[in-house]
Amino acid sequence: MTGQGGGIMQVRGIVQRAELVENPPGSDRIEMVLWGQGVGPNKPRSLVVPYELLLNDPSLDPDQVQGHGFEAQVEQDDSGRWVVSEIGFATRRVLRSAGD
């Protein structure tokens, strides 16, 4: 995928909002759109997790990722959308020092 951005970008942040959308409408092709916060200046705030990646984990749900940290590799497509090629979400594990 080569788009306007000219290459792959690493993005980190927290999922503020996530939703499943049909794209194109009426196609039965589902994508997950993520809106991130804390991604940094000059970084995309909305990312698209394509259908092909969602098939790798059918249990992935927008409610499960909302509020979680993420790290993703994205590339801008020809329509200007930032499409995810790889993404990882933080778990709810809490790390504490031995004294606590």
Backbone hydrogen bonds in HBPLUS format (Angstrom, degrees):
<---DONOR---> <-ACCEPTOR-->    atom                        ^
c    i                          cat <-CA-CA->   ^        H-A-AA   ^      H-
h    n   atom  resd res      DA  || num        DHA   H-A  angle D-A-AA Bond
n    s   type  num  typ     dist DA aas  dist angle  dist       angle   num
A0009-MET N   A0074-VAL O   2.75 MM  65  5.28 161.9  1.79 156.0 162.4     1
A0074-VAL N   A0009-MET O   2.86 MM  65  5.28 164.7  1.89 153.1 158.0     2
A0011-VAL N   A0072-ALA O   2.84 MM  61  5.24 163.7  1.86 156.4 160.5     3
A0072-ALA N   A0011-VAL O   2.78 MM  61  5.24 163.3  1.81 157.5 163.1     4
A0013-GLY N   A0070-PHE O   3.15 MM  57  5.59 154.4  2.22 145.0 148.3     5
A0070-PHE N   A0013-GLY O   2.84 MM  57  5.59 148.1  1.94 153.0 153.5     6
A0014-ILE N   A0037-GLN O   2.96 MM  23  5.38 158.2  2.01 153.8 160.7     7
A0037-GLN N   A0014-ILE O   2.90 MM  23  5.38 149.5  2.00 146.2 156.2     8
A0015-VAL N   A0068-HIS O   2.87 MM  53  5.61 168.6  1.88 156.0 155.1     9
A0067-GLY N   A0015-VAL O   2.69 MM  52  5.15 165.3  1.71 148.7 152.7    10
A0016-GLN N   A0035-TRP O   2.76 MM  19  5.59 149.3  1.86 152.9 163.5    11
A0017-ARG N   A0035-TRP O   3.27 MM  18  5.16 154.3  2.34 139.0 142.3    12
A0035-TRP N   A0017-ARG O   2.82 MM  18  5.16 162.4  1.85 159.2 158.5    13
A0019-GLU N   A0033-VAL O   3.02 MM  14  5.49 151.5  2.10 147.1 156.2    14
A0033-VAL N   A0019-GLU O   2.83 MM  14  5.49 163.7  1.86 168.7 166.8    15
A0021-VAL N   A0031-GLU O   2.81 MM  10  5.42 162.9  1.84 159.1 164.8    16
A0031-GLU N   A0021-VAL O   2.83 MM  10  5.42 160.8  1.87 160.0 166.7    17
A0023-ASN N   A0029-ARG O   2.87 MM   6  5.76 159.1  1.91 168.4 173.1    18
A0027-SER N   A0024-PRO O   3.10 MM   3  5.66 138.9  2.28 148.8 147.5    19
A0032-MET N   A0049-VAL O   3.05 MM  17  5.02 164.7  2.08 143.6 146.9    20
A0049-VAL N   A0032-MET O   2.72 MM  17  5.02 175.2  1.73 158.6 160.4    21
A0034-LEU N   A0047-LEU O   2.85 MM  13  5.16 164.0  1.87 151.4 156.9    22
A0047-LEU N   A0034-LEU O   2.82 MM  13  5.16 156.6  1.87 148.6 156.5    23
A0036-GLY N   A0045-ARG O   2.77 MM   9  5.23 160.6  1.81 153.5 159.9    24
A0048-VAL N   A0082-TRP O   2.83 MM  34  6.10 153.1  1.90 158.7 165.0    25
A0084-VAL N   A0048-VAL O   2.84 MM  36  5.90 171.4  1.85 159.2 158.8    26
A0053-LEU N   A0050-PRO O   3.04 MM   3  5.59 127.3  2.33 112.1 124.1    27
A0054-LEU N   A0050-PRO O   3.14 MM   4  6.50 158.1  2.19 151.5 158.3    28
A0055-LEU N   A0051-TYR O   3.03 MM   4  6.32 142.9  2.17 151.8 161.5    29
A0056-ASN N   A0053-LEU O   3.01 MM   3  5.37 143.1  2.15 106.3 116.7    30
A0057-ASP N   A0054-LEU O   3.14 MM   3  5.55 149.3  2.24 109.0 117.0    31
A0060-LEU N   A0057-ASP O   3.01 MM   3  5.68 167.8  2.03 123.8 127.8    32
A0064-GLN N   A0061-ASP O   2.96 MM   3  5.27 133.6  2.18 108.3 121.1    33
A0066-GLN N   A0062-PRO O   3.18 MM   4  6.25 141.0  2.34 148.9 158.2    34
A0068-HIS N   A0065-VAL O   3.02 MM   3  5.41 160.0  2.06 136.8 136.7    35
A0090-ALA N   A0069-GLY O   2.85 MM  21  5.08 162.9  1.88 139.3 140.4    36
A0071-GLU N   A0088-GLY O   2.98 MM  17  5.40 148.2  2.09 149.3 156.3    37
A0088-GLY N   A0071-GLU O   2.90 MM  17  5.40 149.8  1.99 150.1 160.1    38
A0073-GLN N   A0086-GLU O   2.84 MM  13  5.23 157.1  1.89 148.2 153.3    39
A0085-SER N   A0073-GLN O   2.85 MM  12  5.69 169.3  1.86 158.0 159.8    40
A0075-GLU N   A0083-VAL O   2.98 MM   8  5.44 149.8  2.07 140.5 148.8    41
A0083-VAL N   A0075-GLU O   2.94 MM   8  5.44 164.7  1.96 147.6 143.4    42
A0077-ASP N   A0081-ARG O   2.82 MM   4  5.55 162.5  1.85 161.6 165.0    43
A0080-GLY N   A0077-ASP O   2.98 MM   3  5.36 163.5  2.01 115.1 119.8    44
A0100-ASP N   A0097-SER O   3.24 MM   3  5.86 167.8  2.26 119.3 122.7    45
